[in-house]
Amino acid sequence: MKKNIFILTLILIFVFFTTEAIAQKKATLYGEIVELTTFVKDGIKPNSPAGKEITTENLNKGGTFVLLEKGTGKIVLLTSSVPEYKLTEQLTPYLGITVFVKGNLYKKGGIRLLDVQDVGKYLK
């Protein structure tokens, strides 16, 4: 009985770790960078001077950067992969324009998180 429980536990641990490895992959996403509460609550995008000002104000209050994915309209949470750089310093110049964002994409329970390694203006 104890042997069966031990084997079952090992199988469950193996399945858990293999699915976690599949959940992470390198990705390049395209879309618009917005502040989460400003976009969801008020529907404001930073594509106008007034929208950019409101978004920046909410970011200074501790807001969260998200990527509004081009084509699908899905939201992807953004985090910094380099602890030395603040995410606001990386992403603030790209507010209000369509960008590409490269990094590791993590998925769990319908939530997607991208650690930002590279960001730039989308030219197409």
Secondary structure, DSSP 8 states (H G I E B T S, - for coil): -HHHHHHHHHHHHHHHHHHHHHHEEEEEEEEEEEEHHIIIII---SSSHHHHHHHHHHHHTT--EEEEETTT--EEEEEES-TTS-HHHHHGGGTTSEEEEEEEEEEETTEEEEEEEEEEE---
